[in-house]
Structure formats: structure tokens, C-alpha cells
Amino acid sequence: MKQIKILCKKLVRVFTTNVGLKLIALVIAILAWLLVMVENDPYVDKTIKNVSVNIINEDYFQQSMKIGSVESGDRVTIVVHGPRSEVSSLNSTDFTVTANFRDLNADTNAVPINVAIAASSQATAANVTIKKQTPSVMKISLEDMVSKKFTINVNTSGEAASGSYVSETIVSPNIITVMGSQADIDQIKKVAVDVNVSGASESFSGDYVPKLYNEYGEIKNTSSYMKIVDSNDAEKEISSAKVDVNVLATKQIFILVSVQGSPATGYECVDEQHLPTEVTIAGTKEDLDDIIALTIPFDISNTNQTVVEQTFNIQDYLNKQYADKDSEGNIIAAKYICIDENQTVSAQATLEKLESRRITVLTSTIDKRNLEEGYSLNFKEATVNVMVYAIKDVIDTIKASDLNLYVDADGLGEGSYEMTIKCDPAIDLTMNEVTIEAVIN
């Protein structure tokens, strides 16, 4: 116990003897320590360039149908001051740089740029200070927001499954409104959605994002204030459009051409050719079961040319013969669609000019058809001359009896008449129109 008391007295003497000198020594020691620390981790400046400014409330001006475009100040240069150990590793991600459009100075069209050390940064605000930033404001230009309506087109890619055909695409909404600056709107040439139909064998639907296109292609970098809205409600933004894709089955059918009408007197159709003879059409499987061929009429009435050519639109005749129509004959919906690379049929009729020959016929040999019972019919002339036409090999062999001439007295009573002599030939020939005077008693 005595030794402990002696030790305590010595300790008291150490701290109470020459107190002033001891305090001076302590201060010198602290200063020496600080000097060593400064020399080992000095305070330095560091410049960090090209730091992006994050805009807050970017759509603020749109409430008054204005657009705020950044003229300058979208990037800043920051000078920081602090211990080398903390400052040396700093980069743009260590700072929060913002400009709030709500803080716009209407007189200067400038928005203050606020720079702060990010919460995620390793640097501490107590040690590191932001010494300088350039620029200190973001310059804004204001312009009116404009709008324009566009039809949404559908861009299809890929091929449908074999034996299938994409007949139509229906998009809803089909009209939208694009809002933005005048310059942004002016560059838009079309609005479209992209739909891949690869391997499709039946109809399907889907939601697709509308894309804006200029004359060079898709506009990749659109302004953040540009937006697509409902054409009837500007408050309703459109992020997608529904597309219904109608897929039909396909079938190959024959094309037939039917020559109709009589050519001019003295001509006969001897041949007809047309191409193509088969085409591919699309329709529902049920409707395709009902069609094998399409017959197209080829009218050569009163033609006096040796070669007659005509082109027919296949879809027109599919619609005329098969499409659903209203009471006035207007097409409601096409039943079949021609999807062939050949959309038309080219037809050619070959006519031959016939040889002619005058034949004298006894009128007593002319048959009197449909004459009322109890009446007699007499011709004023004993003979009549008729002109017949036939091919060269036949013309010289024709006899009067081959013509089978007759007159039709149906409905005629007593009196004098000029009657047309008709021909019912036993061989291939034609005859010009001939009249004869007759008396019915």
C-alpha cells in the first residue's frame, strides 16, 4: 500500500511540474502530426469535365402547350477541392447535377444548375467541397407545341406458312396524333407498326409499338417531350396499337375464256388462246372448296379484224361473279383474292375472213313456220338471191338445200308483209339478212 502511494505522488509531480512547457510540447506535437498528414495527403483541386445535367420536371412547360429546348448548359465542368485520397478517384458518377424547369427565370430564360456530391459517392461533403462549376445555368428556348394527325401503317415482315396468305391487317386506333415541336413534326413522314407474320397459318392479333419514320427510316432519337396521343383525347397517350392480321388459305384455279357474240358478217372465229391458264387465289377454306375455275367472257360481236386481243383483270371478274353484294349490286366483301403474280389475263381470238357466194333459191322451198291453221302464205317472187359465207373449202360445195331457209309467221294474220328469211344450215356457214314480200290469206 505504501508503494502505491509513493507511485501516485510521482505521477502527480510529473503532470504538475512545468505544466506550461508540457502544453507547449503537446501543441508542437499536434502541429507536427498535422504537417506530416498534409504532406502525405495534401488538399488538391480536381476538374471533372462533361458531366451530364439531369432535367427535373421536363414536361413542366407542356402544361401551357410549350416546349422547352436546351440551348446550352446540358453538361457542366466541376472543380472540387479536398484531400487527394478522396478527390483523386472522383468522376461524373459521384455528383448529382440537376436543373429543375420549374425554377426557370422568365426574364433570362435560364434555369439554375445545382451540383451536389451524390449520396452513393465515397467522398464526404465534410472533406470535399465544390469549388466551381461551369456553366452555372442552363439556357432554355421556349416554342409552341404543335400537333399533327397520322394514319398508322402496318409494316409486315416474313412469309406466311405455305398455303397461307396474309390478306389484310387492321390496326386500332388507325389514326393518332403526334405532339412536339414544329421541327420534330415536320420531319415525320409516316407512323407505322412492325408485324412479323413468319409461319402464320391462321389469323392472329397483337399489340405493337407505333414508330415514327422520316425519309431515311425510323427516327431513333426522338425528343423526350414528343408524344403520341389519342386523336380524340390529347391527354391519353398511345403506347401501343392493336393489329388484327387476317390469314387466308390459298388454292390454284383454272382460267377459262368463253368467246361470245357473233363477229361481223363474213368473219368467223377459228381460234382462241389466253394466258395464264391457272392462277392462285386466297379465301377461306370453306369458300375455296366451291371454286375450281373462273370463266371470263370474251365478246367479239361485230368484229371485222382477223386478230382480236383483250386484257381482263382477274380480280374484277372474281368480284363480279363471287363477291357479296348489296341490293344495288355494290360489292360488300370480296370472297376471293387473286394473289398470283399475274393479275390479268391476256386473250387473243383469231378470226378468218370467209369466202362469199350468191345462191339463188326457189321461194317454194322456203319453210313457212308458225303459220296459223287455215291460212296460206305466198311469196310475190318465185326466186330469191342470198349471200352465204363459209371457209374456202366449203363455199363451193354449198347447195340451196343446205341452207334450210324459213320465215316465221308467228302471230301474223291476213295481210301483206315484208318478212325476214332465216337460215338453219346443216353445215358451218353464215348468211346475210334477206327480206321478201309475202301475202297471208
PyMOL commands that set and color helices and strands:
alter all, ss='L'
color gray80, all
select helices_A, chain A and resi 2-16+19-40+60-64+84-87+92-94+101-103+182-187+285-288+314-322+363-365+392-395+400-402
alter helices_A, ss='H'
color red, helices_A
select strands_A, chain A and resi 43-52+54-56+66-72+75-83+95-100+110-117+129-134+137-144+146-157+164-172+175-180+190-196+204-208+211-214+217-218+227-230+233-237+241-260+267-275+278-283+293-299+307-313+324-325+331-333+337-338+344-353+355-362+367-369+377-379+383-390+405-408+415-423+430-431+434-440
alter strands_A, ss='S'
color yellow, strands_A
deselect
rebuild
show_as cartoon
